[in-house]
């Protein structure tokens, strides 16, 4: 396995008679040092790792060195045989499971229920489906201890942004309701084959116990309305969501309605939701 860790993805694809598929958003990591850094963040204490988009196994290899068990998800049926051939020994030993599946619909909760702890999600996420995959991570936050993802740099900055930052928005709130989020490090576009048009970054998401808020329809509506028109005060932005109890709920949640949505942190959105639910008789 050590020899394969340092092979160039371009060479691996050529030997297999394959090419990177634009339709799948395939950009393969070529730097083994970056793969090792991601694996170290994902697996500080061994456990079970589900890797999204295993590709040619560049990240799978260092994950196997650190985790008790790796479940590698790969949608591309042409790459699955490459993974199984490359990691035949860990497969035979039961330490690796290669799943030909779509990461957007994979049953993560089922895999994690009986998994060795700590339980981790990781992967180099395709740019065009980063949003849905972050949503899936949030949906299983209570089943895992952490998630470590490679994403587009702009997305990483939005996920980790704090109130008042110009890129702080709905994505920041929804992810931070379930995780403590930070941008770990930047990865230049030259570290991939084929080379994308933008730089990337690795984000580390540590699950909150308990979560600050659940992504209920009311919570989502409050967040979306707050950021739909960033120049509006909350008094105007929330009028369509909670006009009947707006002032009373804001007082109970100690939120000044003359503020703008971009100044509220996750806990304040959660307080507003709970106040509205109580006034509506729903809690």
SVG drawing of the C-alpha trace seen along z (x, -y; Angstrom):
<svg xmlns="http://www.w3.org/2000/svg" viewBox="-51 -49 57 61">
<polyline fill="none" stroke="black" stroke-width="0.4" points="0.0,0.0 2.9,-2.4 4.0,-2.4 0.4,-3.2 0.1,-6.2 2.5,-8.3 1.3,-7.4 0.1,-10.2 -3.7,-10.1 -3.0,-11.0 -0.9,-7.9 -3.4,-5.7 -6.2,-6.9 -4.1,-6.3 -3.2,-2.7 -6.8,-2.0 -7.8,-3.5 -10.0,-6.1 -10.4,-9.9 -11.7,-12.2 -15.4,-12.7 -16.6,-16.3 -20.2,-15.2 -19.1,-13.7 -17.1,-16.8 -13.9,-14.7 -10.8,-16.5 -8.3,-14.0 -5.9,-15.1 -2.3,-14.6 -0.4,-15.7 0.1,-12.8 1.0,-15.3 -2.4,-17.0 -4.1,-13.6 -2.1,-12.8 -3.2,-16.1 -6.8,-15.4 -6.6,-11.9 -5.0,-13.2 -7.8,-15.7 -10.4,-13.0 -8.9,-10.2 -7.1,-11.5 -8.5,-8.6 -9.0,-5.7 -12.7,-4.7 -14.9,-4.4 -14.7,-6.7 -17.1,-7.0 -15.3,-8.5 -17.4,-10.3 -16.1,-10.1 -13.1,-7.7 -12.0,-8.1 -8.6,-6.4 -8.0,-6.0 -5.5,-8.9 -7.2,-9.7 -8.4,-6.2 -4.8,-5.0 -3.9,-7.3 -7.4,-6.8 -6.7,-3.1 -3.5,-3.8 -5.3,-5.7 -8.9,-4.3 -10.2,-0.9 -12.6,-0.7 -13.1,-2.7 -16.3,-2.7 -15.5,-4.2 -18.3,-5.5 -17.8,-5.8 -20.4,-6.6 -18.3,-6.0 -18.6,-2.3 -15.4,-2.5 -13.4,-3.5 -14.8,-0.9 -12.8,2.0 -9.7,-0.2 -10.3,-0.7 -11.0,2.9 -7.9,4.0 -5.7,1.4 -6.9,2.2 -7.4,6.0 -5.7,6.7 -7.8,4.3 -10.9,5.6 -10.1,9.2 -9.3,8.3 -12.7,6.5 -11.2,3.1 -12.4,1.6 -15.8,1.7 -16.1,0.2 -19.7,-0.8 -20.8,-1.7 -23.4,-4.3 -24.6,-7.9 -23.3,-9.9 -26.5,-12.1 -28.8,-9.1 -26.4,-6.8 -27.8,-5.6 -25.2,-7.0 -27.2,-6.6 -27.6,-2.9 -23.8,-2.4 -23.0,-4.5 -25.5,-3.0 -23.3,0.0 -19.9,-1.4 -16.8,-1.7 -16.5,-5.1 -15.5,-7.8 -17.5,-8.0 -16.4,-10.4 -17.5,-11.7 -14.8,-12.9 -14.1,-13.4 -13.1,-15.6 -16.6,-16.9 -17.5,-17.5 -18.2,-21.2 -21.6,-20.9 -23.1,-18.8 -21.4,-20.3 -24.6,-21.9 -26.6,-18.6 -23.8,-16.7 -23.4,-19.3 -27.1,-19.0 -26.7,-15.2 -23.8,-15.8 -26.1,-18.1 -28.8,-15.4 -26.6,-12.8 -24.7,-15.1 -26.1,-13.2 -24.6,-10.0 -21.1,-11.3 -18.3,-13.0 -16.9,-15.0 -16.8,-15.7 -13.7,-16.8 -14.3,-17.9 -12.4,-19.4 -14.7,-22.1 -14.4,-25.1 -12.6,-27.9 -15.6,-30.2 -17.8,-27.6 -15.4,-27.0 -15.3,-30.7 -19.1,-30.8 -19.4,-27.7 -17.0,-29.0 -18.1,-32.7 -19.2,-34.5 -21.9,-37.1 -21.0,-40.4 -18.8,-38.8 -19.9,-39.7 -20.1,-36.0 -22.0,-35.0 -25.4,-33.7 -27.9,-30.8 -25.3,-28.2 -23.2,-29.4 -26.2,-29.2 -27.5,-25.8 -24.1,-24.1 -23.2,-25.8 -26.5,-24.8 -25.2,-21.2 -21.4,-21.7 -18.6,-23.9 -17.0,-24.9 -13.5,-26.1 -11.5,-26.4 -8.5,-24.2 -6.2,-25.0 -6.3,-26.2 -5.4,-23.8 -4.2,-25.4 -5.8,-24.3 -2.5,-23.0 -2.9,-20.1 -5.5,-18.5 -5.8,-16.6 -7.5,-17.9 -6.8,-21.3 -10.0,-23.2 -10.5,-26.9 -10.6,-27.8 -8.7,-27.0 -10.1,-24.7 -10.0,-24.5 -10.5,-21.8 -13.2,-22.4 -13.4,-20.7 -16.8,-20.2 -17.1,-19.0 -20.6,-17.9 -22.3,-19.9 -23.8,-17.9 -26.6,-18.8 -27.2,-20.7 -28.0,-24.4 -31.1,-24.0 -32.9,-21.5 -33.5,-22.5 -37.3,-22.7 -39.5,-24.4 -39.8,-27.4 -36.1,-27.7 -35.4,-27.5 -38.0,-30.1 -36.5,-32.5 -33.0,-32.1 -33.9,-32.4 -36.0,-35.5 -33.3,-37.1 -30.8,-36.8 -33.2,-37.2 -32.7,-41.0 -29.6,-41.7 -30.3,-45.4 -33.7,-44.9 -34.1,-45.1 -35.5,-41.9 -38.7,-43.8 -39.3,-43.9 -37.6,-40.7 -39.6,-38.5 -42.9,-40.2 -44.1,-37.5 -42.9,-34.6 -44.1,-35.7 -46.2,-38.9 -48.8,-37.9 -46.3,-37.3 -43.2,-39.1 -42.7,-41.7 -43.6,-39.6 -41.4,-36.7 -38.5,-39.1 -38.8,-40.5 -38.9,-36.9 -35.8,-36.0 -34.1,-39.3 -33.6,-40.3 -33.7,-43.8 -35.9,-43.9 -33.9,-46.9 -30.9,-44.7 -30.1,-43.0 -30.1,-39.2 -26.4,-39.1 -25.7,-40.2 -27.5,-37.3 -25.6,-34.2 -27.0,-30.7 -28.2,-30.7 -30.3,-33.9 -32.0,-32.3 -32.7,-29.3 -34.1,-31.5 -36.5,-33.2 -37.8,-29.9 -38.5,-28.6 -40.2,-31.9 -42.5,-31.7 -43.3,-28.1 -44.3,-28.8 -46.5,-31.7 -48.2,-29.6 -48.8,-26.9 -46.4,-24.5 -44.0,-24.0"/>
</svg>
